[in-house]
Amino acid sequence: MENNENTVVEVIDNGKLTFDGQVISKIVDMAVKNVEGVAIVRSGGGFSLVGKSSGSLGINVEVGETEVAVDLRLVLEFGKNAREKYAEVKALITDQVFTMTGLKVVEVNAKIEDVVNSETFKELSDK
């Protein structure tokens, strides 16, 4: 999926409300950072804990006129239940995107690309 530049959400009094794909990606990033034990993969390999500045993140969005689809590349902290974390991530993304933009999230795909131990995860989150 690719980030669409702009999406018409609503025509209001002869004007248009639009969102850049990067805005949706930022909302997704901020939502995911509230999920303990989950990190987002950087595009260049490696990973960065959510909320840390890392350049290009493993978030791709496809934005339509009224709907959004999200693809994520994630790292999971060892011992965390992947299905539970996915459900938590999906719910937060769906809620925040809709609340902030009025767009319906129709799909959230997550690919777990790595697992790291708790010590490494904590170490990296403290940087």
C-alpha positions as CSV (number, residue, x, y, z in Angstrom):
1,M,0.0,0.0,0.0
2,E,1.1,3.5,-0.6
3,N,0.3,6.8,1.2
4,N,-2.1,8.7,-0.9
5,E,-1.3,12.4,-1.0
6,N,-4.7,13.7,-0.2
7,T,-8.2,12.3,0.4
8,V,-11.5,14.1,0.2
9,V,-13.4,13.4,3.4
10,E,-16.2,15.8,3.2
11,V,-17.4,18.8,1.2
12,I,-18.4,21.5,3.5
13,D,-20.0,24.7,2.3
14,N,-18.3,24.6,-1.1
15,G,-15.0,23.6,0.4
16,K,-13.2,20.3,0.9
17,L,-11.7,18.7,4.0
18,T,-8.7,16.5,3.1
19,F,-6.0,14.5,4.9
20,D,-2.5,13.8,3.7
21,G,-1.6,10.1,4.0
22,Q,1.3,11.2,6.3
23,V,-1.3,12.5,8.8
24,I,-3.0,9.2,8.9
25,S,0.4,7.5,9.4
26,K,1.1,9.8,12.3
27,I,-2.2,9.0,13.9
28,V,-1.5,5.3,13.5
29,D,2.0,5.8,15.0
30,M,0.7,7.7,18.0
31,A,-2.0,5.1,18.6
32,V,0.4,2.2,18.5
33,K,2.8,3.8,20.9
34,N,0.2,3.3,23.6
35,V,0.4,-0.5,23.2
36,E,3.0,-1.9,25.7
37,G,5.4,-4.4,24.2
38,V,5.0,-3.4,20.5
39,A,7.6,-1.6,18.3
40,I,7.3,-0.5,14.7
41,V,10.0,-1.6,12.2
42,R,11.9,1.0,10.3
43,S,11.9,0.7,6.5
44,G,15.6,0.5,6.3
45,G,15.7,-2.6,8.6
46,G,16.1,-2.8,12.3
47,F,13.4,-1.4,14.4
48,S,12.5,1.6,16.5
49,L,10.3,1.7,19.5
50,V,7.1,3.5,18.8
51,G,7.3,7.1,19.7
52,K,11.0,7.4,19.2
53,S,12.3,9.3,16.2
54,S,13.5,6.8,13.6
55,G,13.0,8.1,10.2
56,S,10.7,6.1,7.9
57,L,8.5,3.7,9.9
58,G,6.9,0.4,8.9
59,I,3.5,2.0,8.5
60,N,1.7,2.1,5.1
61,V,-1.7,3.5,4.7
62,E,-4.1,3.5,1.8
63,V,-6.6,6.3,2.1
64,G,-9.9,6.5,0.2
65,E,-12.7,9.0,0.3
66,T,-14.3,7.5,3.4
67,E,-12.1,4.5,4.4
68,V,-8.5,3.7,5.4
69,A,-6.5,0.5,5.2
70,V,-3.3,0.1,7.3
71,D,-0.3,-2.2,7.0
72,L,2.2,-2.5,9.8
73,R,5.5,-4.1,10.3
74,L,6.0,-4.8,14.0
75,V,8.5,-6.1,16.6
76,L,7.0,-7.9,19.7
77,E,8.5,-8.0,23.1
78,F,9.2,-11.6,24.2
79,G,6.4,-13.0,26.4
80,K,3.7,-10.8,25.0
81,N,0.7,-12.5,23.3
82,A,0.8,-11.5,19.6
83,R,-3.0,-12.0,19.1
84,E,-3.9,-9.9,22.1
85,K,-1.4,-7.1,21.1
86,Y,-2.8,-7.2,17.5
87,A,-6.3,-6.8,18.8
88,E,-5.2,-3.9,21.0
89,V,-3.3,-2.2,18.2
90,K,-6.3,-2.7,15.8
91,A,-8.8,-1.3,18.2
92,L,-6.7,1.8,19.0
93,I,-6.0,2.6,15.4
94,T,-9.6,2.1,14.4
95,D,-10.8,4.4,17.3
96,Q,-8.2,7.2,16.8
97,V,-8.4,7.4,13.0
98,F,-12.2,7.6,13.2
99,T,-12.3,10.0,16.1
100,M,-9.8,12.4,14.5
101,T,-10.8,12.2,10.9
102,G,-14.2,10.5,10.5
103,L,-12.6,7.9,8.2
104,K,-13.5,4.3,8.8
105,V,-10.6,1.9,9.2
106,V,-11.6,-1.2,7.1
107,E,-8.4,-3.2,7.4
108,V,-5.4,-3.4,9.7
109,N,-2.8,-5.9,8.7
110,A,0.2,-6.5,11.0
111,K,3.3,-8.5,10.2
112,I,5.4,-9.5,13.2
113,E,9.0,-9.3,11.9
114,D,11.0,-9.9,15.1
115,V,10.8,-10.7,18.8
116,V,13.2,-9.3,21.3
117,N,13.7,-10.1,25.0
118,S,12.4,-7.8,27.7
119,E,15.8,-6.5,28.7
120,T,16.6,-5.4,25.1
121,F,13.2,-4.0,24.7
122,K,13.5,-1.9,27.9
123,E,17.0,-0.9,27.0
124,L,15.9,0.4,23.6
125,S,12.9,2.2,25.0
126,D,15.1,4.1,27.5
127,K,17.2,5.6,24.7
